[in-house]
Amino acid sequence: YASAGGERMIPVIVSFYTDDEVYRPAGERLIESLNKLRLKHDVRCIPRFGEFYDHCFHKPIFLLEMLDMYDEICWCDADNEFQEYPKMLENIKTDIAVCRFTSWNWELSTTLLYMKDKQNVRELIRVWDEANKTLPKAWTADQFNFHLCLQTAIEKNLLTMSVFPPAYYQSVDSEVKADPVL
């Protein structure tokens, strides 16, 4: 699972998908794309519990569980597929890396997240989980909550952040025109 040149290994790609007719095939396509590129991953099928939003709001809990197992992780929404080897993941020096969008009402998304197992990152995830419990459930509320929590952490210099280039989020940002990695 080293890079094509045999250098640094990339973080474990993590995700979950629900066992239903929509997300099971999507999750299986994600796994197939990761296997094709020989990327180490921990992608899990979980039973449905509640509504779509309940599954979205489960993401912080899952991320903490993954950080208990791995030193660094890269979350990828199960309805994405890797098209190319994600070379940027070999050299991330910051605590967290995110996607920045141009076509949404806010800038950051949880579609693809790189995270190191550090106390400040775990605290961000816990604060995000608490925000998800207190704010109303809506189509992208978990992503909006993440954006607000991360913005606060950055303003307080609690962690360092980098941004994935457009090729890493073209699949979900219609205004990006790049050769896709994801």
Protein Blocks (a to p, Z undefined) as FASTA:
>chain_A
ZZfkopacdddddddddddfklmmmmmmmmmmmmmnopacdddddddehjfklmmmmmmm
mmmmmmmmpmbdcdddfkbccfbdcfklmmccbfbdcdddfkbcbfbdckbccddddfkl
mmmmmmmmmmmmmpccdfklmmmmmmmmmmmmmmnopaccddddfklmmmmmmkbccddf
ZZ
